[in-house]
Amino acid sequence: MTNGTIYYYEVTALNAGGESSNSNEASATPQAPSSEGRAVLWVTMANGSDIDYDLSMTEIQNFINWYKSKASGGVGDPFYTFSKTPISPYTSRTDYLIFDKIVCFKVNHY
């Protein structure tokens, strides 16, 4: 299938008595996942704590790609970093999520 192409469908039923007539026509247009917008990434850690990040969909996809790579034995850093707004008196803040300490995560797109 090709994203953005309209596909039309009609179905029939088949049993010992034969084949039915065609159904009404239906259509569907597959779309690529959107990389636009934002989402909240909720991460549950092994110690039971939950961490959330308000991110662009591109940032979410980068995290998911890193996670999939690590989960399938891929090489790379054992942690993923997120830059967050620092709280005074600090000038920067970086969170490091350790791969083997992540229990699960979910994405709430808005």
Residue pairs with C-beta under 8 A, 6 or more apart in sequence:
1 7
1 30
2 30
3 30
3 31
3 32
4 29
4 30
4 31
5 29
5 30
6 27
6 28
6 29
7 27
7 28
7 29
7 30
8 25
8 26
8 27
9 25
9 26
9 27
9 28
10 22
10 23
10 24
10 25
10 26
11 22
11 23
12 19
12 20
12 21
12 22
12 23
13 19
13 20
14 20
34 57
35 57
35 58
35 61
36 57
37 56
37 57
37 109
37 110
38 54
38 55
38 56
38 57
38 109
38 110
39 54
39 55
39 57
39 60
39 107
39 108
39 109
39 110
40 52
40 53
40 54
40 55
40 107
40 108
40 110
41 52
41 53
41 55
41 60
41 63
41 105
41 106
41 107
42 50
42 51
42 52
42 105
42 106
42 107
42 108
43 50
43 51
43 52
43 53
43 97
43 102
43 104
43 105
44 50
44 102
44 103
44 104
44 105
45 51
45 97
45 101
45 102
45 103
46 100
46 101
46 102
46 103
47 101
51 95
51 97
53 59
53 82
53 84
53 95
55 63
55 82
57 109
60 107
63 80
63 105
64 107
66 76
66 80
67 80
67 99
67 102
67 105
68 74
69 75
69 76
70 76
70 78
70 99
71 99
78 98
78 99
78 100
79 96
79 97
79 98
79 99
80 96
80 97
80 99
81 94
81 95
81 96
81 97
82 94
82 95
82 97
83 92
83 93
83 94
84 93
84 94
84 95
85 93
86 92
86 93
87 93
